[in-house]
Amino acid sequence: MSTAFDDIVDDHNIDSRTAGQAKRGIDAKRRNQLTKIPTPNHILAQQGVHIPGRSYISDPSEAITYPTTIHHKDDDGNTVTVHLHQGVVEDMDDAFGDFDGLGEDDNTVEWTVVGLDNGTVNLTVVGEWGKRREIDYETFANQYEPLTLADGQPKWNY
């Protein structure tokens, strides 16, 4: 699909470097000037100064929040608290059995919480397998145990 811009580039033999800079819309000199201004970029954006490649919200209510901790009750009424990046283990007899290919079940698999959103806990296995699971909060509270250190702090996995 040809555009008017491409036609002008072709008609006037504009070199590819110049054409590429024109397509990006801002030259390096202006970008450099904007980065040296002591005013934060979001303030400049509020005043109408276009910051290439960046967009800013105009009101805190537009911010997207990502939960980093959940507190959920299990079937026994105990509160289970888990944090983003915390290590957890399954509390099931056939914890790893449905992945196949390992030869035997392993119920000591350690997972890392990589997401807490939309009522689900997203987990990835720690180690070389790279397996992932998405578990709803209720199932998580009943079948997984968040790992903590001896002083009660969460055990973080990255």
N, C-alpha and C positions, 0 to 999 in steps of 0.2 A: 504494500500500500504506500503510495507516494504522497508526501505532504508538500505544501507550498514551500516550506523551509528547505526540504530536500531538493526541490526544483531549483531554487535560487543557488544552493551550494553547487549543483551540477552545472547550471548555466554560467556561473561566474568563476568556475575552477577554484573554489575556496578550498584550501588544504584541510585535511582531516582534523588536525590539531585545533585550528581556529574554529572549525565547525563544531567540534566536540565541546570547546569552551562556550560557544554560543548556546548550544543545547542545554548546558548546565545552568546557564542564566546569570552567573555571577563570576567575575574574575577573581583571581587569588588576592589581588591588591585590596579589593573591597572587603573580602572575607577577613583578611589580616587586620584591616582597620577596625572592623567590628569586634574582633577578639581582643583588641588592645583598649577598647573603651572601658573605663573603670565601673560603669553602670552594669548591673546584672542584665543578661540578655532578655529575661522575661519582662523587665521594666521597659526596655527598648521596644519589645513587641507590643506592650500595652500602649505605647506612644505612637504606634503605627510603623515602626522600623521593621522591615522584613528581614528576618534572620534566615538565610538559606539553609534548607535541610532541617529546620527545627520548627516545632509548633508548640505552643504553650496554652494551657488552659486559662480562661479568664476569671474563673471563680473556683474556690476550693471545693464546692459541691460537685464539680465536674471530675474530680479526682477519682481514679479507679483504686479501690482498696483491695489488697490481697490478704486473706486471713493467714496468720502465722501460727496460731494456736487454736485448738478446739478442746472443749470440755464436753464430754458426752457420757451419759449414764448407761451402764451395761444392764443386763436383765436382772441382776441382783441388786440394782440401785447404787452400785459403786460408781463414782465419777472417774472416768478415764481421761487423762489429759495428755495430749501429744502436741509436739511442736514441729514446725517445718525443719527439716534436716535432722530430726531426732532418729536414733536407731530404734527399731522395734523387732520383736520376734513373734512368730506365730505360736499359738497355744492350741495346736491341733495334732492329732496322731499322724495324719498323712499330709503334713504341711507342704511338702515339696513334691508329692507324688504325681500331681496332675501336669507336671512339666515334661514327663517322659524323658527317656534318654540318659538318666543318671544311674540307672541300674537298680537303685533302691531308694526308698523314701528317706527323707532327712527332715526331722522336725526341729533342727537347731539353726535353720536358715535365718540370717539377719538381714533385715530390710532397712532402707532409708526412706523417710517421708520426703517426697519431692513436690507434693502439692496438696493443698487443703482447700477445695473449692467445690461449689455446687453440691454440697452434701456428701462428698466423697473424699477419701484419703487416697492419694496416688503414691504408690510405693515402687521402688526399684530395688532389686536384690544387690547386696553388697558383695562384691567379688567379680569373677570373670564371666558369669552367665549373662548378665545384662537383661534379666527378665523383669517385667513390670506387671503391676496389678493395680486395679482401681476398685476400692472397697467402700461401700456406703458406711456412714458413721456408726450405725447400729451394729453391723457385722464386725466392724473394726473394734468397737468397744468390747464385744464379747469374745473375739478370737485372737486378738493381738495384744501384746504387752509392751508398752513403751519402756525402753531401757534407760536406767539411770545409773549414775556413778555412786560410789560409797557415800558421798556427802549429800546425795539426793538430787544433784543437778542432772539435767538430761544428758545422755550420752549422744554427742553430735557425730554424725557421719557426713562426709562430703564426697 
